[in-house]
Amino acid sequence: MIRLARARAARVLTTAAIASVVMGAVAVPPAQAANYVPISGAGSTWSQNAIDQWRRDVYQFGLQVNYAGNGSSDGRNQFRAGTVDFAVSEIPYGTKDGGVFDPPPTQSATNPRPFAYIPIVAGGTSFMYNLVIGGRRVTNLQLSPSTIVGIFTDKITRWNDPAIAKDNPGLTLPALPVVPVVRSDGSGTTAQFTKYMATKYASQWNAYCLRTGRATLPCGQTSTYPTVPGSGFVSQSGSLGVAGYVAQSNNVGTINYVEYSYALNSGFPVAKMLNKAGYYIEPTADSVAVALTGATINGDLTQNLGGVYDNADPRTYPLSSYSYMIIPTTTAPPMNTDKGHSLAAFAKYFLCDGQNKAPLLGYSPLPLNLVQAAFTQIRKIPGADLGSINVRACHNPTFTSSGANLLAQIAPQPLPCAHVGIPTQCWDGTAGAARIATFVHGVGDNYGVKAKPTGNPSAHPTGNPSTNPSTNPSTNPTGNPTSNPTGNPTPNPTGNSTGNPTGNPTSNPSSNGGTLSNPGAPPGAQAQPVAVASQFAGGNSVLIPILALLVLLGVVIAPVAVASILRGGKK
């Protein structure tokens, strides 16, 4: 129990340090408006929560960035067609999907567009789920890679399947159907997940693809998830679509694949995934940073993730990756130097000060080597203010004097109860349900876990974060620039994100109807790391004054940092 509290305390201190900068940034007074022109982009929903936060941050400085999260495939298509200034994607151009080649925009017959890639943020593709045992929500599910592949290739169809039971020795699993929820649109999230399966479990993935009617083998990476007619799979559009479906209180037994940020915002847990070292790990900012030390970066800044999948560090989350912005390097329409000036300023912000907000949003900040490489790419944007592109003035939270990733250095080791093969498992929750513990049976303190957690695990601690998504800037664009790149920065009248074009329930917790299986928890309770110190009341009360001091420092320092990085406008 003590070890578990210490591990959590370490995570709170890391988050608190970053939170101080974030809270300070909120108090930044509007800088003198620079001569920026609006820019528009489209693409990834995997990284949309981060992009939307950054758009709100720079809007106060007169920089209007419009963005439509319609999926990576749509973003690449729009950039190639010249309908947006930039795109965001987890999939590079030049790949084959189901035998169909995705040509780069330089090969366009009507409007060839030279381009470059910029890494924008790192994160983990997670498995958000809705599972109940004895009327209580399960928040500590563990899954091995082979079990995950079995679920998403229609081989494991019941929650009490022996494979899932083996991963979860501390739980008595129900005989409920497993309902995989997959993306119906062209998605970078789908591409990340299917690339992993095609790389590590090729035979199972190929066999499944044949059952769906795909005749081209090997099946490989695909951005559109194939399904077997008549199977129990459910398809939804956008990250908000799949997250919102699982978050509905009556959809017990569902599981999806989605960026970790969406589970945080929905108030739901994600499965801890078994890594190469034999530990079940959650995709936190720390575990993603550690995992990506195994990535190989290609000359064009795209990624090779083989070393991430098999990273032997026990702190690693295997399905970690980067997302990329596709930027123009010439003034081919619709780009011009005025737009390029705005785009470069936006890129400088999110590579530096914007990265401070990544952990709070469910992502992991970029390390020094990628930021340096990205700065080289920014210089290729027509109209970029070259004089203000200086990595020494970049306030990125991962930087160290040696160039190593700070988060990877300070990431805590996993608890003994997270190791495979022991007769129990950790009881602590994950992601948006981090404060909701789950009863487990088995051996007690020998593995750093108690069979019966102190207090009522179904109850939410005092000082609950509000369930109103208007308090969470990543899920409510009201009053901020619209995500429609062709419109004006007016509020979205529906209050819903454009990432859910099908009208399916979004991650708005009010859609849960207040009938969550965990009766003591508010529907869709959102994790807010600044308030997490409340769970250590009594044992670690020293965190509260420390956090207050860090917040004070952030209020003093951050305004200067954020204002200076965006003050490079035209005079």
Protein Blocks (a to p, Z undefined) as FASTA:
>chain_A
ZZmmmmmmmmmmmmmmmmmmmmmmmmpccdddddddddddedjfklmmmmmmmmmmmmmn
opacddddebjklmmmmmmnopafbdcdfbdehiaeehiacddfklpmklccddddddfb
dcdddddddddeehiacfkbccdfklmmmmmnopaccfkbfklmmmmmmbccdfbdcddd
ddfbdcfklmmmmmmmmmmmmmlmmmmmmmnopabdcfbjafbdcddehiabdcdehjkl
mmmmmmpmklghiacdddfklmmmnopacdddddfkopacdddfklmmmmmmmpccdfko
pacfklmmmocbfkbcfkgcdddddddfbfcdfbdfklmmmmmmmmmmmmmmmmmmmmmn
opacddfklmmmmmmmmmmpghiafklmcfklpccfkbcfkopafklmmpccddfklpgh
iabdcfbdehjllmpccddeddfklnopafbdghjfkbccehiacfbfklpmklmcghia
cfbfkbccdddfklpafklmnopacfbfklnnopafblmbcehiacdfklmmmmmgojlm
mmmmmmmmmmmmmmmmmmmmmmmmmmmccZZ
